[in-house]
Amino acid sequence: MPAGYEWGWDNGRALIGMALIYAICWIVSEKKKLFPWKIVLGATVMQFAFALILFGIPLVREVLFKANDVVSGLQAATRAGTSFVFGYVGDNAAASELIGGSAPPLFFFQILPIIIVVAALSAILWHWRILRWITNGFAAVFRRTMGLGGATSLAVSANVFMGMTEAPVLIRPYVKGMTRSELLIMMTAGFATIAGSVLVVYGAFLEGKMANPLAQLLTASIMAAPAAVAVALTMIPETTPADQRVQNPDFNYASTMDAFSTGATDGLKIVFNIATMLIAALALLWLVNAGLGAFPDVFGAPLSIERILGWIFAPLMYMVGVPWEEAARSGSLMGVKTVLTEFVAFIQLADIPVDAMDPRTRIITAHAICGFANFGSMGILIGGLSIVEPERRDDFLSLAWRTLLAGTLATCLSAAVVGALPYQLFAGVQG
């Protein structure tokens, strides 16, 4: 049995890593004397509880693992639309037949359109109150266990299923009156979680490389939500009494057709944004690596941005439970996610052969990179929030770098929870 599959130092180190992460948050805190012990302990208990409930209870685990069937269904449904609109370039089977061999999926025409379908479906489910009921359930948990205001708790829970710019729209009328702590919570939750639309795409990327990937990533997003709250409140403790904070908002579409059209249009915007960011990010990565390639080899291999980022982030990944011999590779993906985008990081993670990375390390890494905390997303988040509430733009800007750090550390806390738990809990996941 490979090292790390039984509870040992790698697991214990992850617990120490969680303490160190909160220590970092305390160091940059605006009010060091107001460390939120109850919130931090409560968030940690919630993270472990989510992991144990979702993976430890057989019935819940089986239902969760059915989420991967959703990926297959959404892919088939999307192909029905793309093959009609784009012809053979939208249907991989037709493309393979045309070129006389096995054709790889065309990323823009066959993979990204899934986002449009999921965005439209999510909007309809919200209008039909199905997604709203689930979101409000999570919001009630955060409100009662962490003392969050109604608007803040809804924004945090909505980020588990929606995007970092879509979730604030649900509480648009209340953003103006939010405290700085509440703004940081909302922004950190957006950076620490993944929108359901792209979550499906990442699950498709990892299919065959990590068993039940969509279930894993959905769990990562759920676990990161309480961590985002605890990290944000450690950095900027709340001092405003609960009865003086904004309360429950409500958001509605005019009709099912309004939800469908608005969701599909929003999905298209996301697709073009992702395509644009990927073109620029991958081009920049190539240029930087080409420049680094002119330098002499280091430790027997050419310099690259991935290797440099791996050295920088290796200690962090080591402290959340990754064995040292794999910490540089895992850290490289964490660095790529932060400097470029999580989309590039997931693509690179999917490109790593199954036998080239320990399954436990792959799970921890997937949890760590499952968030929007990167430089490119800073501009997207601030731009989106400035449209929602222009008068708070200066506050959004002042919290930007703190949000990047908080979102990164929140996803690492989720990774540390996985690293701290015995691998046997995930044995069914890895098959």
VEXBATOR-533435 format. One record per residue (C-alpha): residue number from 1; residue in three letters; x, y, z. Coordinates in pm, 1 decimal, always signed. Layout:
// residues N
[pt NUM,"ALA",[X,Y,Z]]
...
This chain:
// residues 431
[pt 1,"MET",[+0.0,+0.0,+0.0]]
[pt 2,"PRO",[+147.1,+340.7,-95.1]]
[pt 3,"ALA",[+271.1,+572.1,+177.7]]
[pt 4,"GLY",[+11.9,+801.4,+328.6]]
[pt 5,"TYR",[-282.0,+563.3,+290.3]]
[pt 6,"GLU",[-282.2,+490.1,+663.1]]
[pt 7,"TRP",[-312.7,+762.5,+924.4]]
[pt 8,"GLY",[+31.8,+897.5,+1003.2]]
[pt 9,"TRP",[+259.1,+1199.2,+991.2]]
[pt 10,"ASP",[+119.5,+1323.9,+659.3]]
[pt 11,"ASN",[-225.5,+1338.6,+818.3]]
[pt 12,"GLY",[-106.1,+1490.9,+1143.9]]
[pt 13,"ARG",[+93.9,+1752.5,+957.3]]
[pt 14,"ALA",[-226.1,+1866.8,+783.5]]
[pt 15,"LEU",[-377.8,+1949.0,+1123.4]]
[pt 16,"ILE",[-70.7,+2156.5,+1206.7]]
[pt 17,"GLY",[-104.5,+2318.9,+864.4]]
[pt 18,"MET",[-458.4,+2430.5,+947.8]]
[pt 19,"ALA",[-331.3,+2600.8,+1263.4]]
[pt 20,"LEU",[-53.5,+2770.7,+1066.7]]
[pt 21,"ILE",[-302.2,+2898.8,+808.0]]
[pt 22,"TYR",[-510.0,+3067.1,+1077.1]]
[pt 23,"ALA",[-188.1,+3202.7,+1228.6]]
[pt 24,"ILE",[-113.1,+3370.9,+894.3]]
[pt 25,"CYS",[-462.9,+3519.4,+894.3]]
[pt 26,"TRP",[-408.7,+3652.2,+1249.2]]
[pt 27,"ILE",[-75.3,+3810.7,+1149.1]]
[pt 28,"VAL",[-249.3,+4021.0,+880.8]]
[pt 29,"SER",[-556.0,+4086.9,+1098.5]]
[pt 30,"GLU",[-677.6,+4444.9,+1143.8]]
[pt 31,"LYS",[-776.4,+4372.1,+1504.2]]
[pt 32,"LYS",[-544.0,+4108.8,+1650.5]]
[pt 33,"LYS",[-707.8,+4125.6,+1993.6]]
[pt 34,"LEU",[-1041.0,+4008.9,+1849.2]]
[pt 35,"PHE",[-942.9,+3662.9,+1724.5]]
[pt 36,"PRO",[-1274.5,+3481.7,+1653.7]]
[pt 37,"TRP",[-1202.6,+3155.2,+1835.4]]
[pt 38,"LYS",[-1561.1,+3031.0,+1825.6]]
[pt 39,"ILE",[-1594.6,+3102.3,+1453.0]]
[pt 40,"VAL",[-1265.6,+2929.2,+1369.1]]
[pt 41,"LEU",[-1347.3,+2622.4,+1578.8]]
[pt 42,"GLY",[-1701.4,+2613.8,+1442.7]]
[pt 43,"ALA",[-1580.7,+2640.0,+1082.5]]
[pt 44,"THR",[-1327.9,+2361.3,+1138.3]]
[pt 45,"VAL",[-1594.7,+2135.8,+1289.2]]
[pt 46,"MET",[-1827.3,+2215.1,+997.0]]
[pt 47,"GLN",[-1557.2,+2129.3,+742.2]]
[pt 48,"PHE",[-1484.5,+1793.2,+900.6]]
[pt 49,"ALA",[-1857.4,+1729.8,+946.0]]
[pt 50,"PHE",[-1925.5,+1798.0,+577.3]]
[pt 51,"ALA",[-1646.0,+1560.1,+474.9]]
[pt 52,"LEU",[-1759.9,+1284.0,+713.0]]
[pt 53,"ILE",[-2128.2,+1318.1,+621.2]]
[pt 54,"LEU",[-2067.9,+1325.6,+245.4]]
[pt 55,"PHE",[-1810.2,+1046.1,+237.7]]
[pt 56,"GLY",[-1869.0,+856.0,+561.5]]
[pt 57,"ILE",[-2243.9,+784.5,+537.3]]
[pt 58,"PRO",[-2297.8,+519.5,+265.4]]
[pt 59,"LEU",[-2641.2,+643.0,+153.6]]
[pt 60,"VAL",[-2526.9,+1005.9,+126.6]]
[pt 61,"ARG",[-2206.5,+899.4,-50.1]]
[pt 62,"GLU",[-2397.9,+696.8,-308.2]]
[pt 63,"VAL",[-2631.0,+987.8,-380.2]]
[pt 64,"LEU",[-2336.1,+1226.5,-406.5]]
[pt 65,"PHE",[-2153.1,+997.9,-646.0]]
[pt 66,"LYS",[-2455.7,+1005.2,-876.2]]
[pt 67,"ALA",[-2346.2,+1361.8,-952.1]]
[pt 68,"ASN",[-2101.6,+1216.3,-1202.3]]
[pt 69,"ASP",[-2395.6,+1077.5,-1398.0]]
[pt 70,"VAL",[-2512.6,+1437.8,-1421.3]]
[pt 71,"VAL",[-2188.8,+1525.0,-1601.9]]
[pt 72,"SER",[-2250.0,+1256.7,-1862.9]]
[pt 73,"GLY",[-2608.6,+1372.1,-1907.5]]
[pt 74,"LEU",[-2512.6,+1736.7,-1943.0]]
[pt 75,"GLN",[-2238.5,+1649.5,-2192.1]]
[pt 76,"ALA",[-2486.4,+1453.5,-2403.9]]
[pt 77,"ALA",[-2743.6,+1732.5,-2381.3]]
[pt 78,"THR",[-2485.1,+1993.5,-2477.8]]
[pt 79,"ARG",[-2373.5,+1788.2,-2779.0]]
[pt 80,"ALA",[-2734.8,+1788.1,-2900.7]]
[pt 81,"GLY",[-2720.1,+2166.3,-2913.4]]
[pt 82,"THR",[-2362.6,+2215.0,-3034.9]]
[pt 83,"SER",[-2392.3,+1956.5,-3312.9]]
[pt 84,"PHE",[-2694.3,+2144.4,-3450.6]]
[pt 85,"VAL",[-2541.6,+2492.7,-3419.5]]
[pt 86,"PHE",[-2180.0,+2412.2,-3512.4]]
[pt 87,"GLY",[-2226.1,+2104.7,-3729.3]]
[pt 88,"TYR",[-1947.4,+1847.4,-3720.7]]
[pt 89,"VAL",[-1719.8,+2069.4,-3508.9]]
[pt 90,"GLY",[-1979.8,+2053.2,-3231.7]]
[pt 91,"ASP",[-2014.3,+1674.9,-3242.7]]
[pt 92,"ASN",[-1700.2,+1478.3,-3163.2]]
[pt 93,"ALA",[-1833.8,+1158.4,-3318.5]]
[pt 94,"ALA",[-1900.6,+1337.6,-3646.9]]
[pt 95,"ALA",[-1560.8,+1506.6,-3634.3]]
[pt 96,"SER",[-1386.1,+1173.3,-3576.7]]
[pt 97,"GLU",[-1569.3,+1018.2,-3870.2]]
[pt 98,"LEU",[-1477.2,+1311.9,-4091.6]]
[pt 99,"ILE",[-1103.2,+1295.4,-4021.3]]
[pt 100,"GLY",[-1096.7,+917.2,-4013.2]]
[pt 101,"GLY",[-972.0,+865.7,-3659.7]]
[pt 102,"SER",[-1020.9,+958.5,-3296.9]]
[pt 103,"ALA",[-1052.4,+1336.7,-3276.0]]
[pt 104,"PRO",[-987.2,+1517.7,-2947.2]]
[pt 105,"PRO",[-1277.4,+1736.7,-2830.1]]
[pt 106,"LEU",[-1267.5,+2089.8,-2967.2]]
[pt 107,"PHE",[-1242.7,+2294.8,-2648.5]]
[pt 108,"PHE",[-1442.5,+2601.5,-2750.0]]
[pt 109,"PHE",[-1712.7,+2420.4,-2948.7]]
[pt 110,"GLN",[-1761.5,+2105.8,-2738.5]]
[pt 111,"ILE",[-1646.8,+2170.1,-2381.0]]
[pt 112,"LEU",[-1712.6,+2534.6,-2296.6]]
[pt 113,"PRO",[-2077.7,+2526.9,-2417.5]]
[pt 114,"ILE",[-2157.9,+2306.3,-2115.9]]
[pt 115,"ILE",[-2131.5,+2627.8,-1913.8]]
[pt 116,"ILE",[-2416.2,+2785.0,-2112.3]]
[pt 117,"VAL",[-2640.5,+2483.7,-2050.4]]
[pt 118,"VAL",[-2561.6,+2470.4,-1676.9]]
[pt 119,"ALA",[-2608.1,+2848.3,-1634.7]]
[pt 120,"ALA",[-2951.6,+2833.5,-1798.5]]
[pt 121,"LEU",[-3049.9,+2526.6,-1596.9]]
[pt 122,"SER",[-2933.6,+2687.3,-1270.5]]
[pt 123,"ALA",[-3138.9,+2999.7,-1336.4]]
[pt 124,"ILE",[-3449.2,+2789.9,-1406.8]]
[pt 125,"LEU",[-3395.3,+2582.5,-1090.9]]
[pt 126,"TRP",[-3362.4,+2905.9,-893.8]]
[pt 127,"HIS",[-3687.0,+3040.9,-1039.2]]
[pt 128,"TRP",[-3861.5,+2712.7,-960.4]]
[pt 129,"ARG",[-3734.2,+2753.7,-601.5]]
[pt 130,"ILE",[-3541.2,+2424.3,-604.3]]
[pt 131,"LEU",[-3194.2,+2579.5,-596.1]]
[pt 132,"ARG",[-3328.9,+2858.6,-376.2]]
[pt 133,"TRP",[-3446.4,+2602.4,-119.0]]
[pt 134,"ILE",[-3102.8,+2434.3,-112.8]]
[pt 135,"THR",[-2921.4,+2768.5,-90.4]]
[pt 136,"ASN",[-3144.8,+2895.9,+187.9]]
[pt 137,"GLY",[-3081.2,+2572.8,+378.2]]
[pt 138,"PHE",[-2706.2,+2631.8,+370.6]]
[pt 139,"ALA",[-2764.8,+2999.1,+455.8]]
[pt 140,"ALA",[-2961.4,+2900.0,+767.3]]
[pt 141,"VAL",[-2669.1,+2683.0,+881.8]]
[pt 142,"PHE",[-2420.1,+2969.1,+840.2]]
[pt 143,"ARG",[-2657.5,+3215.6,+1004.1]]
[pt 144,"ARG",[-2714.9,+3003.8,+1312.8]]
[pt 145,"THR",[-2366.3,+2858.9,+1358.7]]
[pt 146,"MET",[-2159.2,+3167.0,+1268.5]]
[pt 147,"GLY",[-2392.0,+3455.5,+1343.4]]
[pt 148,"LEU",[-2391.1,+3590.9,+987.9]]
[pt 149,"GLY",[-2647.6,+3841.4,+866.9]]
[pt 150,"GLY",[-2917.0,+3714.9,+633.0]]
[pt 151,"ALA",[-2772.2,+3875.1,+320.4]]
[pt 152,"THR",[-2418.0,+3761.2,+399.8]]
[pt 153,"SER",[-2520.7,+3404.0,+475.4]]
[pt 154,"LEU",[-2716.8,+3387.6,+149.6]]
[pt 155,"ALA",[-2420.1,+3522.2,-49.3]]
[pt 156,"VAL",[-2185.8,+3264.9,+107.2]]
[pt 157,"SER",[-2419.4,+2971.4,+43.0]]
[pt 158,"ALA",[-2503.0,+3091.5,-308.7]]
[pt 159,"ASN",[-2132.8,+3096.4,-395.6]]
[pt 160,"VAL",[-2125.0,+2718.1,-342.4]]
[pt 161,"PHE",[-2349.9,+2675.3,-645.6]]
[pt 162,"MET",[-2320.5,+3001.1,-839.3]]
[pt 163,"GLY",[-2036.8,+3231.3,-944.3]]
[pt 164,"MET",[-1843.1,+3499.0,-757.7]]
[pt 165,"THR",[-2015.9,+3775.4,-955.9]]
[pt 166,"GLU",[-2358.2,+3607.9,-982.2]]
[pt 167,"ALA",[-2405.2,+3546.4,-608.2]]
[pt 168,"PRO",[-2380.5,+3916.9,-507.6]]
[pt 169,"VAL",[-2658.9,+3993.5,-754.8]]
[pt 170,"LEU",[-2893.8,+3799.9,-522.4]]
[pt 171,"ILE",[-2828.2,+4056.6,-249.4]]
[pt 172,"ARG",[-2781.0,+4366.8,-467.6]]
[pt 173,"PRO",[-2998.6,+4598.3,-254.0]]
[pt 174,"TYR",[-2806.0,+4505.0,+61.8]]
[pt 175,"VAL",[-2443.9,+4539.9,-53.4]]
[pt 176,"LYS",[-2445.0,+4916.3,+8.8]]
[pt 177,"GLY",[-2509.1,+4869.1,+381.9]]
[pt 178,"MET",[-2266.9,+4580.8,+443.0]]
[pt 179,"THR",[-1980.6,+4620.6,+689.7]]
[pt 180,"ARG",[-1620.0,+4572.0,+571.4]]
[pt 181,"SER",[-1617.1,+4232.1,+744.2]]
[pt 182,"GLU",[-1928.9,+4127.0,+555.6]]
[pt 183,"LEU",[-1785.6,+4250.7,+225.9]]
[pt 184,"LEU",[-1467.6,+4050.0,+284.1]]
[pt 185,"ILE",[-1673.8,+3741.0,+371.4]]
[pt 186,"MET",[-1875.2,+3776.3,+50.9]]
[pt 187,"MET",[-1566.3,+3834.6,-164.6]]
[pt 188,"THR",[-1363.8,+3556.3,-0.4]]
[pt 189,"ALA",[-1649.2,+3310.1,-44.4]]
[pt 190,"GLY",[-1648.7,+3396.8,-413.8]]
[pt 191,"PHE",[-1274.6,+3326.6,-439.2]]
[pt 192,"ALA",[-1281.6,+3009.1,-225.7]]
[pt 193,"THR",[-1561.5,+2829.1,-412.2]]
[pt 194,"ILE",[-1633.7,+2734.4,-774.0]]
[pt 195,"ALA",[-1940.9,+2818.3,-981.9]]
[pt 196,"GLY",[-2153.8,+2518.5,-1069.7]]
[pt 197,"SER",[-2122.3,+2600.4,-1439.4]]
[pt 198,"VAL",[-1744.6,+2550.0,-1452.1]]
[pt 199,"LEU",[-1750.9,+2283.7,-1180.2]]
[pt 200,"VAL",[-1909.9,+2049.5,-1432.5]]
[pt 201,"VAL",[-1632.2,+2124.7,-1683.2]]
[pt 202,"TYR",[-1358.5,+2054.4,-1427.5]]
[pt 203,"GLY",[-1532.5,+1731.3,-1335.1]]
[pt 204,"ALA",[-1525.8,+1633.8,-1702.5]]
[pt 205,"PHE",[-1152.9,+1717.5,-1718.6]]
[pt 206,"LEU",[-1071.5,+1479.0,-1432.8]]
[pt 207,"GLU",[-1296.1,+1195.1,-1546.8]]
[pt 208,"GLY",[-1079.0,+883.6,-1560.3]]
[pt 209,"LYS",[-799.3,+1050.5,-1362.1]]
[pt 210,"MET",[-983.9,+1072.4,-1029.6]]
[pt 211,"ALA",[-1288.0,+863.5,-946.9]]
[pt 212,"ASN",[-1608.5,+1060.8,-891.3]]
[pt 213,"PRO",[-1439.6,+1394.8,-965.2]]
[pt 214,"LEU",[-1757.2,+1605.0,-968.1]]
[pt 215,"ALA",[-1853.7,+1474.6,-624.1]]
[pt 216,"GLN",[-1505.2,+1557.8,-500.0]]
[pt 217,"LEU",[-1509.5,+1911.6,-637.4]]
[pt 218,"LEU",[-1863.1,+1979.5,-514.7]]
[pt 219,"THR",[-1752.4,+1869.3,-168.4]]
[pt 220,"ALA",[-1444.6,+2093.4,-192.9]]
[pt 221,"SER",[-1664.6,+2392.6,-272.1]]
[pt 222,"ILE",[-1901.2,+2313.7,+16.8]]
[pt 223,"MET",[-1616.1,+2269.3,+266.0]]
[pt 224,"ALA",[-1446.8,+2591.4,+155.8]]
[pt 225,"ALA",[-1753.9,+2803.9,+241.4]]
[pt 226,"PRO",[-1722.8,+2792.9,+623.9]]
[pt 227,"ALA",[-1344.7,+2825.9,+588.6]]
[pt 228,"ALA",[-1395.4,+3143.4,+385.7]]
[pt 229,"VAL",[-1608.4,+3291.0,+664.5]]
[pt 230,"ALA",[-1356.9,+3201.3,+936.5]]
[pt 231,"VAL",[-1056.5,+3328.6,+741.4]]
[pt 232,"ALA",[-1230.7,+3656.4,+653.4]]
[pt 233,"LEU",[-1344.1,+3719.6,+1012.0]]
[pt 234,"THR",[-994.7,+3644.1,+1140.3]]
[pt 235,"MET",[-849.4,+3906.3,+905.8]]
[pt 236,"ILE",[-1124.8,+4164.1,+972.3]]
[pt 237,"PRO",[-1320.8,+4072.7,+1288.1]]
[pt 238,"GLU",[-1683.0,+4187.9,+1296.6]]
[pt 239,"THR",[-1759.8,+4460.0,+1550.3]]
[pt 240,"THR",[-2108.6,+4565.3,+1436.7]]
[pt 241,"PRO",[-2392.8,+4407.9,+1642.9]]
[pt 242,"ALA",[-2595.3,+4145.7,+1456.1]]
[pt 243,"ASP",[-2920.7,+4342.5,+1485.0]]
[pt 244,"GLN",[-2759.7,+4634.1,+1298.6]]
[pt 245,"ARG",[-2654.3,+4430.9,+996.5]]
[pt 246,"VAL",[-2853.2,+4376.8,+675.5]]
[pt 247,"GLN",[-3104.5,+4093.2,+682.4]]
[pt 248,"ASN",[-3269.7,+3849.2,+443.1]]
[pt 249,"PRO",[-3298.0,+3956.2,+78.9]]
[pt 250,"ASP",[-3491.5,+3791.2,-201.7]]
[pt 251,"PHE",[-3425.0,+3765.3,-572.4]]
[pt 252,"ASN",[-3665.3,+3659.9,-846.2]]
[pt 253,"TYR",[-3679.8,+3616.3,-1220.4]]
[pt 254,"ALA",[-3992.9,+3744.1,-1392.9]]
[pt 255,"SER",[-4074.3,+3403.0,-1542.1]]
[pt 256,"THR",[-3925.6,+3071.3,-1645.1]]
[pt 257,"MET",[-3847.6,+3214.6,-1987.2]]
[pt 258,"ASP",[-3674.8,+3512.6,-1824.7]]
[pt 259,"ALA",[-3466.8,+3274.6,-1613.0]]
[pt 260,"PHE",[-3380.1,+3062.2,-1915.4]]
[pt 261,"SER",[-3276.8,+3354.4,-2137.2]]
[pt 262,"THR",[-3092.1,+3540.9,-1863.1]]
[pt 263,"GLY",[-2907.5,+3227.3,-1752.5]]
[pt 264,"ALA",[-2808.6,+3133.1,-2106.4]]
[pt 265,"THR",[-2688.5,+3486.3,-2180.2]]
[pt 266,"ASP",[-2487.2,+3496.9,-1858.5]]
[pt 267,"GLY",[-2338.9,+3157.8,-1949.5]]
[pt 268,"LEU",[-2230.6,+3291.9,-2288.4]]
[pt 269,"LYS",[-2055.1,+3584.0,-2118.2]]
[pt 270,"ILE",[-1870.0,+3337.5,-1895.3]]
[pt 271,"VAL",[-1767.2,+3128.3,-2198.1]]
[pt 272,"PHE",[-1619.2,+3426.0,-2380.2]]
[pt 273,"ASN",[-1450.2,+3546.3,-2063.6]]
[pt 274,"ILE",[-1291.0,+3205.1,-2004.2]]
[pt 275,"ALA",[-1182.2,+3173.3,-2366.2]]
[pt 276,"THR",[-1026.8,+3519.9,-2358.8]]
[pt 277,"MET",[-845.6,+3456.5,-2029.5]]
[pt 278,"LEU",[-716.9,+3118.6,-2145.6]]
[pt 279,"ILE",[-576.6,+3255.6,-2470.9]]
[pt 280,"ALA",[-396.0,+3534.7,-2285.6]]
[pt 281,"ALA",[-282.7,+3315.2,-1993.8]]
[pt 282,"LEU",[-147.4,+3030.2,-2204.6]]
[pt 283,"ALA",[+24.7,+3272.9,-2441.8]]
[pt 284,"LEU",[+186.5,+3451.1,-2146.5]]
[pt 285,"LEU",[+291.5,+3117.5,-1997.1]]
[pt 286,"TRP",[+455.6,+3019.0,-2325.3]]
[pt 287,"LEU",[+640.9,+3351.3,-2352.3]]
[pt 288,"VAL",[+769.6,+3335.3,-1994.1]]
[pt 289,"ASN",[+884.2,+2974.6,-2033.4]]
[pt 290,"ALA",[+1053.0,+3059.6,-2363.0]]
[pt 291,"GLY",[+1245.9,+3334.5,-2186.8]]
[pt 292,"LEU",[+1337.3,+3111.9,-1892.1]]
[pt 293,"GLY",[+1453.1,+2844.6,-2135.8]]
[pt 294,"ALA",[+1744.0,+3070.4,-2232.2]]
[pt 295,"PHE",[+1894.9,+3026.7,-1885.8]]
[pt 296,"PRO",[+2114.4,+2727.3,-1794.1]]
[pt 297,"ASP",[+1941.5,+2414.7,-1665.8]]
[pt 298,"VAL",[+1875.8,+2397.9,-1292.2]]
[pt 299,"PHE",[+1900.9,+2059.9,-1120.8]]
[pt 300,"GLY",[+1921.5,+1889.7,-1458.8]]
[pt 301,"ALA",[+1610.4,+2045.4,-1615.4]]
[pt 302,"PRO",[+1521.3,+2374.0,-1791.0]]
[pt 303,"LEU",[+1370.4,+2652.4,-1584.5]]
[pt 304,"SER",[+995.7,+2709.6,-1624.7]]
[pt 305,"ILE",[+731.6,+2913.1,-1448.8]]
[pt 306,"GLU",[+572.1,+2587.8,-1329.6]]
[pt 307,"ARG",[+896.0,+2473.7,-1162.0]]
[pt 308,"ILE",[+954.5,+2811.1,-996.2]]
[pt 309,"LEU",[+597.5,+2828.1,-865.7]]
[pt 310,"GLY",[+632.8,+2469.6,-748.0]]
[pt 311,"TRP",[+931.6,+2564.7,-530.5]]
[pt 312,"ILE",[+740.8,+2864.7,-390.5]]
[pt 313,"PHE",[+420.0,+2679.3,-305.8]]
[pt 314,"ALA",[+576.7,+2342.6,-211.3]]
[pt 315,"PRO",[+599.5,+2425.0,+164.8]]
[pt 316,"LEU",[+230.5,+2521.5,+170.3]]
[pt 317,"MET",[+122.0,+2199.9,-0.3]]
[pt 318,"TYR",[+352.4,+1999.4,+225.7]]
[pt 319,"MET",[+184.3,+2151.3,+531.4]]
[pt 320,"VAL",[-166.0,+2056.4,+411.5]]
[pt 321,"GLY",[-67.4,+1690.8,+383.5]]
[pt 322,"VAL",[+111.1,+1632.2,+51.3]]
[pt 323,"PRO",[+427.3,+1418.3,+85.7]]
[pt 324,"TRP",[+744.3,+1621.3,+30.6]]
[pt 325,"GLU",[+845.6,+1422.4,-277.4]]
[pt 326,"GLU",[+526.7,+1540.9,-451.4]]
[pt 327,"ALA",[+497.1,+1883.6,-290.5]]
[pt 328,"ALA",[+677.2,+2065.0,-573.9]]
[pt 329,"ARG",[+447.2,+1923.7,-842.3]]
[pt 330,"SER",[+137.5,+1994.3,-632.9]]
[pt 331,"GLY",[+272.1,+2340.1,-548.4]]
[pt 332,"SER",[+329.5,+2407.8,-916.9]]
[pt 333,"LEU",[-40.7,+2355.2,-986.1]]
[pt 334,"MET",[-129.3,+2577.9,-691.5]]
[pt 335,"GLY",[+100.0,+2847.8,-827.9]]
[pt 336,"VAL",[-38.7,+2820.4,-1180.9]]
[pt 337,"LYS",[-389.5,+2852.0,-1037.2]]
[pt 338,"THR",[-292.7,+3167.2,-846.5]]
[pt 339,"VAL",[-85.4,+3343.1,-1112.4]]
[pt 340,"LEU",[-286.4,+3233.0,-1416.5]]
[pt 341,"THR",[-627.6,+3071.9,-1356.3]]
[pt 342,"GLU",[-768.7,+2760.3,-1194.2]]
[pt 343,"PHE",[-882.9,+2658.0,-1543.1]]
[pt 344,"VAL",[-520.6,+2618.4,-1654.6]]
[pt 345,"ALA",[-437.5,+2438.4,-1329.7]]
[pt 346,"PHE",[-718.5,+2186.0,-1378.4]]
[pt 347,"ILE",[-610.1,+2127.2,-1736.9]]
[pt 348,"GLN",[-255.0,+2057.4,-1619.3]]
[pt 349,"LEU",[-379.7,+1833.1,-1335.6]]
[pt 350,"ALA",[-585.7,+1634.8,-1586.7]]
[pt 351,"ASP",[-278.3,+1598.2,-1808.9]]
[pt 352,"ILE",[-81.9,+1422.1,-1532.2]]
[pt 353,"PRO",[-103.3,+1043.3,-1596.0]]
[pt 354,"VAL",[-281.8,+835.3,-1334.5]]
[pt 355,"ASP",[+36.8,+650.3,-1238.8]]
[pt 356,"ALA",[+243.9,+971.1,-1220.4]]
[pt 357,"MET",[+74.0,+1116.0,-910.0]]
[pt 358,"ASP",[-35.9,+948.3,-588.1]]
[pt 359,"PRO",[-420.8,+934.5,-574.3]]
[pt 360,"ARG",[-426.3,+1095.5,-230.1]]
[pt 361,"THR",[-205.5,+1380.7,-351.9]]
[pt 362,"ARG",[-433.1,+1428.5,-651.4]]
[pt 363,"ILE",[-738.7,+1465.6,-426.0]]
[pt 364,"ILE",[-564.6,+1714.2,-195.3]]
[pt 365,"THR",[-438.8,+1914.4,-492.8]]
[pt 366,"ALA",[-782.5,+1917.9,-657.9]]
[pt 367,"HIS",[-933.1,+2060.7,-338.2]]
[pt 368,"ALA",[-657.4,+2322.0,-308.8]]
[pt 369,"ILE",[-702.0,+2456.3,-663.0]]
[pt 370,"CYS",[-1083.8,+2442.7,-649.9]]
[pt 371,"GLY",[-1142.4,+2816.9,-622.0]]
[pt 372,"PHE",[-1131.0,+3142.7,-815.9]]
[pt 373,"ALA",[-849.7,+3301.5,-612.3]]
[pt 374,"ASN",[-615.7,+3428.4,-883.4]]
[pt 375,"PHE",[-493.4,+3758.9,-1023.5]]
[pt 376,"GLY",[-725.9,+3752.8,-1324.2]]
[pt 377,"SER",[-1031.9,+3693.1,-1107.9]]
[pt 378,"MET",[-948.8,+3999.4,-897.7]]
[pt 379,"GLY",[-1034.9,+4222.9,-1191.2]]
[pt 380,"ILE",[-1346.1,+4022.8,-1274.1]]
[pt 381,"LEU",[-1471.0,+4030.8,-913.4]]
[pt 382,"ILE",[-1407.3,+4401.9,-859.6]]
[pt 383,"GLY",[-1560.2,+4486.2,-1196.3]]
[pt 384,"GLY",[-1871.4,+4279.9,-1125.8]]
[pt 385,"LEU",[-1916.9,+4414.1,-773.4]]
[pt 386,"SER",[-1864.4,+4771.3,-892.1]]
[pt 387,"ILE",[-2157.2,+4724.7,-1128.9]]
[pt 388,"VAL",[-2369.6,+4581.1,-848.0]]
[pt 389,"GLU",[-2286.0,+4869.3,-610.7]]
[pt 390,"PRO",[-2071.2,+5150.2,-760.9]]
[pt 391,"GLU",[-2060.1,+5349.5,-434.4]]
[pt 392,"ARG",[-1858.2,+5074.4,-259.7]]
[pt 393,"ARG",[-1591.9,+5045.5,-531.0]]
[pt 394,"ASP",[-1319.1,+5194.2,-309.6]]
[pt 395,"ASP",[-1397.5,+4934.2,-43.2]]
[pt 396,"PHE",[-1381.9,+4654.1,-299.1]]
[pt 397,"LEU",[-1043.2,+4778.6,-419.1]]
[pt 398,"SER",[-905.0,+4811.6,-65.7]]
[pt 399,"LEU",[-1005.9,+4450.1,+9.2]]
[pt 400,"ALA",[-879.0,+4299.3,-318.4]]
[pt 401,"TRP",[-537.3,+4172.1,-207.3]]
[pt 402,"ARG",[-669.9,+4056.8,+127.2]]
[pt 403,"THR",[-941.3,+3867.3,-59.5]]
[pt 404,"LEU",[-683.7,+3693.9,-280.3]]
[pt 405,"LEU",[-489.9,+3575.8,+24.4]]
[pt 406,"ALA",[-805.0,+3477.4,+214.0]]
[pt 407,"GLY",[-950.0,+3282.6,-80.2]]
[pt 408,"THR",[-622.9,+3095.9,-133.5]]
[pt 409,"LEU",[-593.6,+3001.6,+233.4]]
[pt 410,"ALA",[-959.9,+2894.2,+249.9]]
[pt 411,"THR",[-916.1,+2639.6,-30.7]]
[pt 412,"CYS",[-597.6,+2518.5,+139.5]]
[pt 413,"LEU",[-800.4,+2459.4,+456.3]]
[pt 414,"SER",[-1032.1,+2232.4,+256.2]]
[pt 415,"ALA",[-729.4,+2050.6,+121.0]]
[pt 416,"ALA",[-593.2,+2017.2,+475.5]]
[pt 417,"VAL",[-918.3,+1857.1,+593.9]]
[pt 418,"VAL",[-879.5,+1590.7,+325.1]]
[pt 419,"GLY",[-512.2,+1557.1,+414.9]]
[pt 420,"ALA",[-593.3,+1512.0,+784.9]]
[pt 421,"LEU",[-855.9,+1240.7,+737.4]]
[pt 422,"PRO",[-754.6,+873.3,+694.3]]
[pt 423,"TYR",[-733.8,+774.2,+331.1]]
[pt 424,"GLN",[-965.4,+478.6,+403.4]]
[pt 425,"LEU",[-1251.9,+729.4,+420.3]]
[pt 426,"PHE",[-1187.8,+806.9,+53.2]]
[pt 427,"ALA",[-1109.3,+448.9,-52.2]]
[pt 428,"GLY",[-1448.8,+416.9,-214.3]]
[pt 429,"VAL",[-1382.2,+740.8,-402.1]]
[pt 430,"GLN",[-1058.0,+619.7,-548.2]]
[pt 431,"GLY",[-1183.9,+271.8,-610.1]]
